[in-house]
Amino acid sequence: MRIAFIGLGNMGGGMAANQAKAGREVMAFDLSPMATAKAVTNGCAGVDSIAEAIVGADAIVTMLPAGPHVRQVYAEQILPHAPKSAILVDSSTIDVESARAVAAQAKAAGFRFADAPVSGGTAAADAGTLAFMVGCDEADFAAVEDVIAPMSRVTFRAGDHGAGQAAKICNNMVLGISMIGVCEALALAEKLGLDPVKFHEISSQSSGQCWSLTTYCPWPGPVPTAPSNRNYEGGFSTAMMLKDLKLAQDAAAKAGASTPLGASAEGLYALFNGLGGSGKDFSAILEMLRGKAP
């Protein structure tokens, strides 16, 4: 299978590498020559343009920063020039409206299209163990699964076009809220003279158990693989969490949904981001809650 992979950032680079490891011919492109060069060291073929990447592609996978980028790349470069037989998979995290608009344009042009955002962060992208949330026509789901298999631990069809993005932003709203709750509890435990590691042991086997506590603990020590053990480097950045929370709040406003905790989480991450935590893993918000600098 010949894969055109467009967007080789922190997530896309690992995802493209896993396509190559699976024995697929990967034509990789990014605006950053350094990112493209890294993809080449991971078994991809580096190209100088999107036009070159999509020639003869069986599938085109995009991993781009935001909705406007996705709209522009598909409207101006992919849809006019890609082979009609290619299946199009956008794994960017963008607003639902943009996902549905691009899907409509793709279908009108005769393409199969899926919005397929991911969960799991850079570690899962590198390991090929991401969770994919797919919005597509039911008849196209098997083909989408086949394209993303080398990058995926589990793949869900969330529904029709846009449903993948809806699932992603709702999931990450839960994650952002729960991480703040875990961080507040750890900071309070410390203030009350309770060893936070001991609190982790207790809460992880009690009703406070959740992914943010037991798999991604923001306190160093209890979960050796968590970014908290690396000075909160790597993982899922505060800037990216803030982006997803903003998408969730925008969607909630348009849908008339009440999400007060989501709004509060967005406000806290915006504050932490402004204090200098942008590049740190989102679990580093614990440091702000402890009264420490990012």
Buried (B, 14 or more C-beta within 10 A) or exposed (E): BBBBBBBBBBBBBBBBBBBBBBEBBBBBBBEEEEBBEBBBEBBBBBBEEBBEBBBEBBBBBBBBBBBEBBBEBBBEBBBEEBBEEBBBBBBBBBBBBBBBBBBEBBEEBEBBBBBBBBBBBBBBBBEBBBBBBBBBBEEBBEBBBEBBBBBBEEBBBBBBBBBBBBBBBBBBBBBBBBBBBBBBBBBEBBEEEBEBBEBBEEBBEEEBEBEBBBEBBBBBEBBEEBBBBEEBEBBBBBBBBBBBBBBBBBBBEEEEEEBEBBBBBBEBBBEBBEBEBBEBBBBBBBBBBBEEEB
